[in-house]
Amino acid sequence: MIEIKAKKCKGTGLAKGYGCGKLTKHRICGLGKMCCYTDWLLNSENGKIKLAKATLKVSKPRLDLEKAKKESKEKTITQLINDARKYFQKWIRKRDEQLPCISCGNFYSKFYDGGHFFKAELYTGLIFNEINCNKQCRKCNRYLSGNESAYRIGLIQKYGIKEVEKLERLSKTNRSKKFERDELKEIKIYYQNKLKK
């Protein structure tokens, strides 16, 4: 390991003629970091110029960083889907508030979800299908994995066999969908307005 030798604090280059003469191991422009360098930066003409240049170099990337942060605040497609889903499912619960759980018929659950028959994670094309989503107690939706067999019976009772078969055909042809940002914003606004009515 190379040992740094202590030298006298005396300015070199832009800081020439500045310094206190103390022995120091850590120097910038020949000035001791712990004694004269800060004083030279703040109080001499050349020091102020060097400080101004350093500030400019730092401030430009900082502006770019702030711009990047601002751009990153724009929501991802997944976040936009979740935003729209929140209002859609809230509307489903409101629409079905006088009805029991679609799967088990429970009227007295403490919490209800807007549960999907064809799971939203697997059938993105049916996330916002109003027949595919119905009021469902949390037990059926979350702890019984949707209680699918009972859910189908509930769908038939609510909408009829033809609508359920139509939904099942739709699940094959419309399984996945890539949403556009504007489309998701419109869906969110549409269900926000329906909730207000």
N, C-alpha and C positions, 0 to 999 in steps of 0.2 A: 504494500500500500504506500502510495506516495504522500509524503507529508507536505502540506502547504507551509511555506516559510512566511513569517510575518515581515511586512515591509512598511515603510513610512507612508502615512496618509498624505499623499500629495497628488494633485490632479494631473491627469494626462488628457490629451485630445481636447474635447470641448470644455473639460473642467480644469485645464491647465492654469496653474497659479492659485488654485483653491486647495485647501487642506489644512489640517492641524498639526501634522508631523508625528502623530501617535503611531505606534507599531500596531498593525492590524493584519489579520490573515484573509479576511473577506473584503474584497474591494470591487468597486464598479467605477470605471473611468479613473482609476487610480485612487479613488476616495474610499475611506472605510465605510462599510455599510452601516456600522453601528454608531459612527460619529458624524461625518460630514456630508455624506451622500444626500440624505434627505434635505438638509439645510441648503445644499447647492441646488437641488431640483426646485425647491420652493422660492428661493431668494435671488438666484442669479439669472441673468437674461438667457444664457445658453441652457441652463437647467429648465427654465420655463418652456423653452422651445422643445426640448427633449420630452418633457412631460406632456405637452400638447400633442406631439406626434404619437406618443404611446397611447394617449386617450383616444385619438382618432382610430388607431388600429383596433382597439378593444371595442369601441362603440359600433363599428360597422357590423361585425359578427353578432353583436348583441341585438341589433335591429333585425338581422336575419333570424335570430333565435326567437325574438318576439313575434315575427311574422309567421314562423313555423308553428309556434304555440297557438297563434290565432287560427291558422289553417287546420291544425289538429283538433280544434274545438268543433269543427264541422263534423256532424254526426256520421257514423258509419251506417251502411245499409242495415246491419243487424240492429243498431240502436234505433233507427227509424222504424223498422218493423216492430220492435218492442214498444215504441211510443204509440204507434197506431193500434197495436194489439191491446194495449192498456184501455183505450177508449172503446174499442170494439167489444172487448169482453165485459167491460162495465155496462155497455148498452145491452148486451145479451142478458146479463143478470137483471137489469132493469126491465127488459122486455118480458122476462120469465118470472118476475118477482112473485106473482100469484100462483106459480106452478111449483110442484115438488121437484126434487132431484130427478133428472131424466133417467137415471139408472136404477136407483133403489126406491124412489117414491117418497123419500124422507122430506117432511115439511119443517122439521124442527132442528136442523143442523145449525150450529153457531156460525159457520162460514160456508159460503158457496163460491165456486169458481165458474168461469165460462169455459167448460170442458169441451175439448174437441173429440169427435168420434174417430176421425182419421187424424192422428197426431200431427200437430202443427210443425213439429221438428222434422217429420218424415214426409209430410204432404204440404209443401210450401204453397202449392197452387190452391189449397183449400183453407188456408189460414183464416181468410175473411169471408168464407161461405157461411151464411146465416143458418142454414139447415145443419151444417156440420158442427156448429158450436151451440151449446145449450147450457142452461143452468144445471150445475152438478155439484153435489156436496163434496167437500174437500176429501172426505174419507174415500169416496168412490174414485175421484179424479187422481188424487195423489198417492193414496195408500193401497188402492186396489187396481192400480195401473189403468184407470179409466173404466173399469168394470164393463168391458166391451160387450159381452153377450147380453147383459141386461140393458146396456145403452142402446143396442140395436132394437130390442123389443120396445124400449121407450120411444125411439125414433119412429117406428112403425105406428105406434099408438098416436103419436103427435102429428105426423105428417102423412101417413099412409105408405103402403108397400111400394107404390110406383115411385114416389119421391125418394125413398131410401134406395131403391134399385138404380135410379137415376144418379144419385150421389155416389153409389158404388162404381158405376160406369165412369163417372167424372173422376174418381180417384185414380183410375187407370190411365186416362188420357191427359189429366191435368195434375199429375203428381208433383212436378216441380215447376217453379216459376221464379224467374229473376225479376225482381221489382226495380223500378226506376225510383229515384229520389222523389221527384215531383208526384208520382203516383202515390207513394206512401204518405206524403204530406197531405194530399187530397183526401185519402182514406181517413187519416186522423181528423181532419177538419169535418168531414162528412159525419163521423160518429160523435164528434164533440157537439155538432149542431143537433143531431138526433137526440142526444142526451138532454139538451136544453129544452127541446120541445116536450 
